[in-house]
Amino acid sequence: MRIKIIIFVFIVAVSFSIVIFPHVKVLSQQVDAVLATYGSIGYTYGEKLNQIRISKNFWLSEFQSRKDGTVKIDPKLITAIQLLRDTARVRININSGYRTKEEQLKLNPLLPNSYHCKGMAADICSPDCDLLYLIKYVSAISAFRGIGLYDDHIHVDVRPEGQEYYWIYKSGRRIVGDSWEAVYRVWGEK
């Protein structure tokens, strides 16, 4: 009887490895192929699947939609946020990364084409420093062409060159401009 059980367990284990493990390998190859082909990760579903390290300090799941786990992310955003983490030497929390159109319309119906929906934006903060410390490093990274300072986070995006946009929205007051220095100067004067 004992030998029959051992043989049964062995057959089940071999069958499992033949049926299941190739699928895991294929899935891993598919993720690698997407990265190699498109240079970005797009529309991956499921929290477990999104547990992929995409840089030294960040995981794909940190950028996923809070609604359904989908994610789309521009590699320039990953590179810029990792550079921020390395130069500021503080932890960076991703409050919001990719957003579906539905999420964006609920959050701000006046801005349906947010860079969040394109995988090119993130709202960040740090548990290690205040936002004024962090914004100095954010503004020094040229890849961030959209920067917004809020009461509890900083919006960063990697929009195309020539479309730069900077703003401060704190305590119900909004100041916008075409350079971070100009916006910050006006904020200080008021």
N, C-alpha and C positions, 0 to 999 in steps of 0.2 A: 504494500500500500504506500509506504513512504517513498519508494522509488517512483511509483506512478505519479505522485504529487510533485516530486522534483522534476520529473520529465515534463509534466504539464506546465509547471512554472517556467521551465526552460523554453518550451515551445511558445508560451505566451510572451515571454520577454523577447525572444528572437522575432516573433511576429510584430510585436510593438516597435522594435527598432527598425524593421524593414518597412513598416507602414508609416510610422509617425516621424522618425528622425529625418528621412529624406525631405519631408514637407518643411521641417524647421530649416534645413539647409537651403532649400529652394527659396523660402521666405527671406532668409538672410541674403541670398544672392540677388533677389528681386530688389531689396532695399539698396544694396550696393549698386545695382544696375541703374536704378532711378537717380542716385547721386552722381554716378559717372556720366549718365546721358544728359541730364537736365541741369546739373549743378545746383539744384535746390530740392528741397523735400516738399512734396505737395499732397494734400488730401490723404493723409494716413489716418486710419481709424483705430481707436481703442487705446486706452491708457497704458496697458501692458506693452503693446507694440511701440508706443511712443517713448518707452524707457530706453532711448538711444542717446548716448553721449555725442553731442554735436560740436563740442569744443572742450577745452581743458576744464571749464567750470560750469558748463550748462548742459541740460538735458532737453531733448525735443519736447517732452511733456510740459516743460515750463512755458512753452509758447503756444500750446494747444488751446483751442476754443473751449471756454468754460461750459458751453452749451452741449456739445456732442463729441468732443475729443478730436475733431478734425484739426489739421494744422497745415499751414503753408508758410514757408519762411524763406526770405531772400538771404543767400549766403553772406551778402554785404552786411546785413544786420547782425548776424552771428559774429562776424569778424570785428565789427565796430563795438559791440557790447563786450566781447572778450577783451579787446584793447582797453576799453574803459575800466574793466575789472582789474586788469594788470597795471594800468598806470595810476589809478586812484588807490589801489591796494585796499579795497573794501569789498565786502560781499555785495552783490547786486541781486535784488529780488525782482522778478518779472511779475508785475501785478496783472498785466494784460498783454497778450501777444496777438496771435491771429484771432480775428472775429468773423463769424459768418455774417452775411448781409442782414439776417434777422436780428442777430445780437446788436449789430451796429444801429439799425433802425430803432430798436428799443432804447438804446443808450443816447443816441443823438440823431433824430430824424432829419435834422438840417444838414447832416454830413454823411450821406449814404455811401460815398465813395472814399471813405477813410483809408489811409495807408495800412491800417490794421487789417482791412479786408483783402489787401494785396500781399500780406505777409511781409510788409516792409516797415512795420512800426511796433514799438513796445512801450508800455508805461512801466517805469522802473522806480525803485527807491532803494535805500540801503539801511539795514539795521545798525550799521556801524558809524554812520555820520548823518549830519543834517543835509537837507537838499541844497543849501547854498554852497557847501563844500563840494558836493557831487557835481553841481552845475558848472563849476569852474573846469572840471575835467571833461564833462560832456561837451562844452562849447569849444574845447581845444581839438576835438576829433572831427576832421573835415568831412568824414563820411556822413555825419549827422547833419542833414540839410534841413531838417524840420525839428525844432526844439521848442517845447512848451513847458513852462514851469507852473505847477498847480500847488494848492495848499498841501497835498499829501503825496505827490509823485511828480516825476518828470516824464514827459512824452518825448521819445526820440524816434526819428524815422530816417530812412535812407532814400528819400525821394530823388528823382533825377536832378542832375546839375542844371542850374538856371531856374529852378522852381523853389528856391530857398524861402523859408517862412519861419519866423520866430515869434513867440508870444509869451506873455506872462498872464495868467488868469488866477489871481489870488484874492480871496475874500470878496468875490463878486466884481472885481475890477479887471478889465482886459486891456492890454497894450500889445499892439502888433507892430512888426517891422521887417525889413529885409536883411537885418544883421542882428546877431545876438547882442553885440555891444551897444547898438543904438537903442534897442528895447530896454536893456538893463539900465542904461543911462537915463532914459525917460522915466523909468520906474523910480530911480533914486531921486529925481528932481521933484516928483509929485508928493 
